[in-house]
Amino acid sequence: MVTPVAKREAVAHLVTTYEMSERRACRVIPADRKTIRYRSRRPPDVELRARLRELAAEQRRFGYRRLHVLLRHEGHVVNRKKTQRLYREEGLSVRRRRGRK
């Protein structure tokens, strides 16, 4: 399945490269024009992302759940699902310990 973001990029590519109209590009790539024109109104959460990266760098063994608790203790009012989404979008993951020899 092709994501809406990929369809937007494909239509933009057709419009700019081949000087095609948006309507024709949407017909070539089976995409709804409403999907192509959609602009997200979600705030970028720059400071929250930065703090999440800092905490993940300090506490390498913490996953998104424990980092979520730390963010809540610092006063950030944030939903757990949002913390999980930002954690995944930032490419963070729990780093494994090395085994003993």
Stockholm file with secondary structure:
# STOCKHOLM 1.0

chainA/1-101         MVTPVAKREAVAHLVTTYEMSERRACRVIPADRKTIRYRSRRPPDVELRARLRELAAEQRRFGYRRLHVLLRHEGHVVNRKKTQRLYREEGLSVRRRRGRK
#=GR chainA/1-101 SS CCCHHHHHHHHHHHHHHSCCCHHHHHHHTTCCHHHHHCCCCCCCCHHHHHHHHHHHHHCTTCCHHHHHHHHHHHTCCCCHHHHHHHHHHTTCCCCCCCCCC
#=GC SS_cons         CCCHHHHHHHHHHHHHHSCCCHHHHHHHTTCCHHHHHCCCCCCCCHHHHHHHHHHHHHCTTCCHHHHHHHHHHHTCCCCHHHHHHHHHHTTCCCCCCCCCC
//
